[in-house]
Amino acid sequence: MASREPANPEALSYEQAVSRLEAIVEKIESGEIGLDESMALYEEGVRLGKRCKEALLAAEQRIEVLSRETAGLEAGQKSSTPQGTDDKRT
């Protein structure tokens, strides 16, 4: 039986999920717990791993969107000045 109530992975921040996952790995690797508790912790670890992967994917997608928006803004600024001019008024 698990000594700690499994956390709802969706309610945890990425950092909290990673921290809990590290604690689970450490506990399983210690060899000080039985098979049933090891399996329960392993299952929780799988859920936490999925949560972390989803959070990283979401962050990556946000970065891609921001990069495209930034590239679009820069392209718009460059195209607003006709080639061969530097937009100085004399």
C-alpha positions as CSV (number, residue, x, y, z in Angstrom):
1,M,0.0,0.0,0.0
2,A,1.4,3.4,-1.0
3,S,2.5,5.6,1.9
4,R,1.4,8.7,0.1
5,E,-1.8,9.5,-1.6
6,P,-1.2,9.8,-5.4
7,A,-1.3,13.4,-6.6
8,N,-3.6,14.3,-9.4
9,P,-1.0,15.0,-12.2
10,E,-3.3,17.6,-13.9
11,A,-3.3,19.7,-10.7
12,L,0.5,19.9,-10.5
13,S,2.8,22.4,-12.1
14,Y,5.4,20.9,-14.4
15,E,8.0,21.5,-11.7
16,Q,5.9,19.8,-9.0
17,A,5.3,16.8,-11.3
18,V,9.0,16.4,-12.0
19,S,9.8,16.7,-8.3
20,R,7.2,14.0,-7.5
21,L,8.5,11.8,-10.3
22,E,12.0,12.1,-9.0
23,A,10.9,11.1,-5.5
24,I,9.0,8.1,-6.9
25,V,12.1,6.9,-8.9
26,E,14.2,7.3,-5.8
27,K,11.8,5.3,-3.6
28,I,11.4,2.5,-6.1
29,E,15.2,2.3,-6.7
30,S,15.8,2.1,-3.0
31,G,14.4,-1.4,-2.9
32,E,12.8,-0.7,0.5
33,I,9.2,-1.0,-0.6
34,G,7.2,-4.1,-1.6
35,L,6.0,-5.1,-5.0
36,D,2.4,-3.7,-4.5
37,E,3.7,-0.2,-3.5
38,S,6.3,-0.3,-6.3
39,M,3.6,-1.0,-8.8
40,A,1.3,1.7,-7.5
41,L,4.1,4.2,-7.6
42,Y,5.2,3.1,-11.0
43,E,1.6,3.7,-12.3
44,E,1.6,7.2,-10.7
45,G,5.0,7.8,-12.3
46,V,3.7,6.9,-15.7
47,R,0.8,9.4,-15.3
48,L,3.3,12.1,-14.1
49,G,5.6,11.4,-17.0
50,K,2.6,11.9,-19.4
51,R,1.8,15.2,-17.6
52,C,5.3,16.4,-18.0
53,K,5.5,15.4,-21.7
54,E,2.2,17.2,-22.4
55,A,3.5,20.4,-20.5
56,L,6.7,20.4,-22.6
57,L,4.8,19.9,-25.8
58,A,2.5,22.8,-24.9
59,A,5.5,25.0,-24.1
60,E,7.1,24.0,-27.4
61,Q,4.0,24.9,-29.3
62,R,3.7,28.3,-27.6
63,I,7.3,29.0,-28.5
64,E,6.7,28.1,-32.1
65,V,3.6,30.4,-32.3
66,L,5.6,33.3,-30.7
67,S,8.5,32.7,-33.1
68,R,6.2,32.8,-36.1
69,E,4.5,36.0,-34.8
70,T,7.8,37.6,-34.2
71,A,9.0,36.6,-37.7
72,G,5.8,37.9,-39.2
73,L,6.2,41.3,-37.4
74,E,9.8,41.6,-38.6
75,A,8.8,40.7,-42.2
76,G,6.0,43.2,-42.0
77,Q,8.4,45.9,-40.9
78,K,10.9,45.1,-43.6
79,S,8.3,45.0,-46.4
80,S,6.8,48.4,-45.3
81,T,10.0,50.2,-46.4
82,P,10.5,50.0,-50.2
83,Q,13.7,48.3,-51.3
84,G,16.5,50.7,-52.0
85,T,15.2,53.3,-49.6
86,D,16.0,53.7,-45.9
87,D,12.8,55.7,-45.1
88,K,14.8,58.9,-44.3
89,R,13.0,62.0,-45.1
90,T,14.9,64.9,-46.6
